[in-house]
Amino acid sequence: MKRREFLAGTAMAAALSTLPMTLAQAATPPNMLVIANRIDDITTLDPAESFEFAGSDVSRNVYGKLVNFDPMDLDAGYGPDLAESWTVSEDGKTITFKMRAGVKFHSGNPVTAKDAEYSLRRAVILEKTPSFILTQFGFSKDNVEETIKATDDMTLVITTDQKYATSFVLNCLTSTIGGIVDMKTVMEHEVDGDMGNAWLKTNTAGSGAYKLISWKPNESVSLQANPDFYLGKPAMERVIVRHVQESASQRLLLERGDIDVARNLNPEDVKGITGKDGIAIDSELRGRIMYISLNQKHPELSKPEVKEAIKYLIDYEGMQNSFLNGQYAIHQNFLPRTYLGAIDDAPYSLNVEKAKELLAKAGVENLEITAGVRDAQERIEIGQSIQNTLAQAGIKLNLVVGTGKQTLSKYRARELDMYIGAWGPDYPDPQTNAGTFAYNPDNSDDAGLTGLLAWRNAWNPGDLTAQVDAAVIEGDRDTRKKMYEDMQREFLKTSPFAIMFQKIEQTGRRDNVKNLNLGGAITAVSYWPVTK
């Protein structure tokens, strides 16, 4: 965002505070849900490739999975979805799923175990960014025909390379990559052996509560209710997600009744509409964490003293108590609160003198680096705050602002000195973050492990990689919990990551909107229970 655009957004917020309490209401239709959200991070709608926040929201509502979450009872954990039941072999390595009868894809084709086999094999074979969620169980291009197979139309059998906690395997299948696609439809759109990937980037072939009508990048996503959804036709016939970048604009649209839900309100705008007739504010702890990371290819940023110094050059409390007030809480560990093994250790605070001592010890002065930051108000403000505090220790930080897609592309290519970003869990198990922040089995450029944050920052975590491998197969819950606690304490000292905050999402909605559930810490957004 250009500076003048940022100031314009601030001016708009100030102007809104002077509006009269009564605004002309342009209520949305009773059978339509209209949401304002930042969706510029969507790069693809293919469930085998999608790995961004807004794309996952779409996938959650379009694709069924073998197992999934009940949006009205998230505490119950995963449960049956397209698979109505499953059994586990005595050795714990083989899970046999029985498919739910009578479920249809949006095309009208029946959902079968053959579709599930094709979908999971396809996700492994395509080797897109989220494929590690499945390949960590030993699935590969070379063995998927033996390890993932439908024995008949209603039975799917998967066999992992070793015994894992069954809950871990099933939790992974609730992630976006677990979406089951319509094999017949996808194969009809295959080009040059791409398994329909080019087509599925902008189209969908699911069996979920909604089907895609259109996706206009950086503009909108439109969904239509599936009348044959096995849980019943959703009350909202249409769901439209509009890309609205500025909090002030979202607030104005919500007050006017032009939208039903505003998902990116800043603390000032939340305060401005709290208590107004017709509007409700929901606060929900999310699994999303905000962090900065340092590219370990950089000769200065790879020095231990410099990594530690930068962690002391972040004004955690200042940001939490000002422009992030009520929406982010200080959290310095890779596991979000509520996850098994989460800890509250927060050893870092703004200490410029300590940072200067560390930089001097490293022999670093007049350091100049570039950080990539998404064009989103709170991220730019975080970047500006860090820019200011780094300058106090003699580090010049240049901010390069781009869309979510632009910034992520550079980050995944290991091209940024520093990245200011957010990370949300893919499934509700501690491995989801341990396996990205603290795991990197091959640090070479050719490895292309873009789904691993450690790899994106060219960081070799050393013994942490082996610790992650050990924790994921540990059967005793208490032992496993301690293993993740120990990992995080080592990670705090040695990693090139400064984890800063955990998200508390404050959502504005028209108060006639009921049963909107954004999924809590597991971030599983569901539109189909919503009524007006």
N, C-alpha and C positions, 0 to 999 in steps of 0.2 A: 504494500500500500504506500502511495506517495504521502509525504508529510501533510500536504494540503488536504488530501482526502481524509486523513485521520482527524485533522482539526475540524473538517466539515462535519464528521460524524459526532464529534464532541459538541459542536455548535447546535446540531440537530437535537441532541439530548437536552441541552439547555433550553432550546425553544419549546420542546415538548412539555417541560415542567410548567410552562405558562399557559398551556391549553386549558380550556374550560373542562370541568368535570364531566359534562355531558357531550359526547361525541356522536355524530351521525352513525348509527349502527347499520352495517351492511352484512347482516348475519349470513354465514355460509349455509348451504342447503342442509336439511336435517339428516340426509343420508350420505353426506360427504364430509371427510375429515381433511382439513387443510393445515399443513404444518410448515412453519418457517424454520429452516435449518441450513447450516453450511454444508454443502454437498460437493464442493469443488475438489474433494479428495477421491471421488469415484473415478477409477481408471478402467474398470471392467465390471461386468455383471456375471461373468463365468464363475460359478462357485469353486471351481478348481484353481482359480487365479485371484479372486477378490480377497483383499487383505487390508482394507481400510474401513474406518468407522461407518461412514454413510453407506458404502456398498454392502456392508454386513447387515445393516438395517433392512435394505431391500431384500437381500437373500433370505433373511429370517422369515419374511412374510410370503415369499414366492416359492421356496423349496421346502418340501418335507425331508426329514432325515430318519435314519433308523431309530434313533432315540432323540428326545428333545425335552424342553422344559415346559411345564404348565405355567403360563404367564400369571395365572391367578393364585398359584401356590408354589412360588420359587423355592421355598424352604424344603419342599419335598425332594428337590434334586431332579436329576434326569428321570424320564419315564418313557413308556412306549410311545412311538409315533408311527412311522410306516412299518416298523416291526412291532408286533403286538406282544411278543415274548422272546426270551432267549435262555439258553442253558450254557453252562461252562464245563469243560472237560475236567477230569480229575487232576491233570497236570497243570491246569490253569492257563494253557496256551491256546485253546480252541474255543471260540464262541460261536454257537449256532443260533441264528435268528430265524424266527417264523414270521413271515410277512402278514400284514393285515389284509384280509380279503376285501374286495369290492372298491378299493381306492383307485381313482383315475387321475391321470395327468390332465393338464389343461387342454391338451389335444383330444382327449377322449380315450387315449390308449390306457390300458390297465397298468397299474404299478406292480411290477413283479420283482422277484429276487434277481432276475437277469439284468434288470435296470440298475439295481443296487450293485451288483457285481461290476457292471460296465462303469458306473460312476466312480467307484472307489479305485478300480484299476486305472481308469482314465486320469484321475487326480495324481496317481503315482507316476504314470508314464509321461505325463506332460511336464512334470518337474517344475511347476511354477512356484512362486515365492512361498505359499503356505504348505507345499508338499511335505515339508519336514514333519508336520503334525502326524502324518501317516507313516512316513518312512522311518521314523524313530522306532517303530515296532518291527523293523526288519523287512518291510515290504520294499520291493525294488522292481524295476522294469523286467528283470530276469526271472523273478519268481512269482509275480502276481497271479499267473495262471494256476499255480499250485496253492498259494496262500489266501487268495480271495476267490471263492467260487460258489456259484449257485448249483446246488445238487438237483433242484427242480424249481418250478416257477414260484414256489412259496418258501423256499429254504435257502438261506445264505450262510456259508461257513467261512470264517476268517481264522487264520492261524498265525500267531505272532512268533517271533524268533526265540522268545523266552517267556517265562511267567512274569506278568505284570499284575498290579492290582487291577481287578476287573473294573473298578470304579474309574481308574485312570483311563483305560481304553475307551470306556463308554463316554466319559466326559469329553474326550477328544472328538468323538463322533458327533457331538452336539455343535461343534464349530462349523463355520461357514463351509469349509471344504467337505463336510459330511453331507451336503445337499445332494439329493438323488435326482438325476436328470432323466428325461424321457429318451431312452436309448434310440428308439426308432426315429424320432424327430431330429435328434442331434446328428445321427449318422447321415440323414438326408442332406445335411448342410456341411458335411465334411469336405474340405478342400486341401488337396495335396497332403493327406495324412494328418491334418491338424486336429482330428477328432472333434471337429465343430467349434474349435476355440475362437476363431475369428468371428463366427456367427454369434456365439454366446456372449461375446463382449458387449453386444448391444441388444440382444434378445434373450428370452428366457424359455425354459422348457421344464417347468416344475409341476408340482401337484398341490402347492400350498394354498393358503386362504386367499391369496391375490395373484393375479397375473399382470405382467407388465404391459402397459399400453404404450408408453414412450419414456425415453430418457434423453433429455437434452442437456448435454454437459454444461455445468456451471449455470444451469437455469432451472430445471425441474425434473422430477420423476413422477409419473402418473401410473397408478395401479387400479385395476378393476377387480371387484369381488368375484371369487370363484363360486358359482352357485352349487357346484358339486363337492365342495370342501367336506371332507368326511366328518368334521366336527360341527357342521352346519354352516349355512351361508352367513357371512359377516353382515352385521347391521349397517356398516358403512359401505355403500356401493362403490364409492370411489375414494381413493386416498391420493392426495396431491402434496408432494413435498417440494416447496419452493426454495430455491437458493437465495437467501437474503443474508448478506454478509454482515451488515451493521446491526448492533444491538438496538440502537435508537429506531431504526427502520422496523425491526421486528416488533418493538414495543408499540409503535404507532399503528401498525397493521392489526395487532391484537386488540388495542383499545377501540379501533374502528369496527372490529368484528370481521375484518377481511380474512383473518386466519383464525384457526381454533387453538393452535399451539405455537408458542415461541420457545425455541430450545437453546438460544444463545444469548440470553439477556445478561448484561453485566450488572454488578451490584447496584449501581446508580439507578438503572432502569427498573430493576426489581423493587427497589425502595420506592420508586415513583409510582408504581401501579399497585403496590400492596395496599389492600383494604378497599380498592375501588370496586364499585358495583359490577357484577358480572364476570369478575376475574378472580382466579385462584392461583396460588403459588405453591408448587410442590418442590420439596427438597429431598434429594435421594443420593445416598453415598454410592459412588460408582467405583469400578475397578480401575478406571483410567488414572495413570500417573503422568505428571509433567516432569521432564528431565532435560538436561543438556548433556552432550557427549562430545568427546575430543578425539579427533582422528589420530591414531597412533603411528601413522606414517609420517606425521609432522615431527621433525627432529627435536623441537622444543616441547611440544605438547605431550610427547611420550616420556618425558622425564618425571619420575615419581614426585619430586618436589613441586613441579609446575601443576600436575594434576591436583595435588592437595591444596596448593595455593588458590587455584580457581574455585575450589569448593568453599574456601573461606572468603571469597569475593562475591558472594551471592547474598543479597539482602532478603533472606527467607521471611523474616518477621515483617519487614517493611512492606513487602508485596502482599503477604497474607492479610495484613491489617488495613490495606488501602484498596487498590483496584481489584484485588482478588477476594475481598472480604465476603465471607459467607459462601464462596463457591469453590475455594481450594483450601485444604488444610495442610500444614507442613507435614511431609512424610519423606523420609530419606532412604527408603529401602525398596528393593525391586518387587517384593510381594505386597500387594495392597492389603489394607486392613480387612479383616473377615476371612482371609485365606489361611489355610493350614500353614503354620510356620511363620506367619507375619510377625514382625517385631516393631517396636516403637523407638528403637535407638535413633537419636538425632544429634550426633556429635558436632555438627557444623553450624556455625552462625557467622554473620558478617564480622570479620576481624582483619582489617586492612593491614595493620602492623604485622600480624602473624604471617599474612600472605607475602608481604614484602621481604620478610626474613627468609621464607622458603624460596622465593624467586632469586634472592641474592645467593643463597646456598647453591642453587642450580646454575648460577652464573648467567642468568637470563635478564636482559634489560631491553627496553624499546621493542618489545614484542608486538607484532601486528598480525591479526588473524581475521578470518572471514567466517561469519555464521549464517547458515541458511535458516530462514524462519517463514512459516506459512502466513499468508495474508489473512490473519485473524486478529481481532483487536487485542485480546488478552495476551496472545503470544508476542505480538509486536511490543506491547507494554512490558512484558517480561524481558524481551530482548533489549529494550531501551534501559531498563533498570540495571541489567547485567552490564551493558555497555558503560553505564555511568560508574558502577562500582569497580569494574576492571580498570577503568581509566585512573582511578585513585591509586592504583598500584603500578601505573605506567604501562598498562596493556591497552593497545588500541584495537577495538572491536568494530569491524565493518559489518553491518547487517544487510543481507541480500534477501529481499522479500519476494516471494512468488506464490503461485497457487499451490494447493496441496500436492497436486500431481507433479508440478515442476520441481518443488523442493524435495519431495520423496525420491524422484528420479536421480537427482544429484547425490542424495544421501546413500541410496542403494548402490550407486556407482563408486562410492568411497571418495567423492570429489570435494567434500566440505571439510574445512578445518574444524568447525564446530557445528552442531545441529541443535536447534531448540525445538523440541517436539513432545508429543504425547504418545503413550502406549497403553493399549487396553488388552486385557486377557482374551485369549481365543476360546478358552474353556475353563471351568471352575476347579482347577487343580493347580497346586503350586508349580508343577512342571511347566505350565504355560509361560511363566515369566523366567523361571530359572533356566529353562532351555533356550531362551533368547538373549538374556542379559549376561549370563555367566557360562555360556557353552559355545565353544568354537573348535571343533575337531580338526579343521583344516583352514589355516589363516592365509593361504595363498590366494592371489587375485583370481586364478583360474577356478577356484572352488565355487565361486558364485553363490555363496550361502546367504542370499539377500534377505531371507526370513529371519536370520540371526542378527540381533543388534550388535553383539560382540564382533561378528565378522564385518558388519558395515563400518565399524570404527577401527578395523584392522588390529583388533586386540586379541592377543593370545592369553586366555585366562589361566593358563597353567593347570594346576591341580584341580581347579574348580570344575573343569570339564569332566574329570573322572568322578568328582563328588556328585555332579548332576546325574551322571549315569548310574551311580550307586543308589541315590535317593529314589530314583524312579522305579526301582524294582524292590525296594524295601517294603516288606509286608506288614511290619508292626507300625501302627499309626504314630505312637508316641516317639519311637526312634526316628521315623521319617520326619516328623515335625522338628525335632532337634537338629537333624541334618540340614534342613533348610535355614534354620536360625543361624547355625554356624557358618553356612555359606554366605549369608548376607553380611555378617560381621567382617568376614574376610574381604568381601566385595566392597564394602564401604571404604576400607583402607587402601585397596590396590587398583580399583577399576578406574577407567577414564570417564565414568558416568557420575554426574551430580544429580541425583534424584531429589526433587524439590517438594512436590505437592501431590496430594491425591484429590481427585475431583469430587465435589459435592454439586451435583447438577440441580440448578434452580430453574424449573420450567414454569413458564406462564401459560395458562390455559383459560379458555372461556369456561365458566363454572357449570355449563350444561354438558360438558364433555366428561363422561364417566368411564371408569375402568381402563384408563390410559396407564400402562405399565411399561416403564423403560428398562426393566430388567435388573435393577439393583447393581451389585458389584459384578455380576456376570455379564451385564450389558447385552441382554437379549430383548430387543424392542419388539413388541407385538401389537399389531393394529386390529386384529380380528375380534378381540373382546370389547372394543370401544363401542359405546352407545352415546346417544344424545337425548 
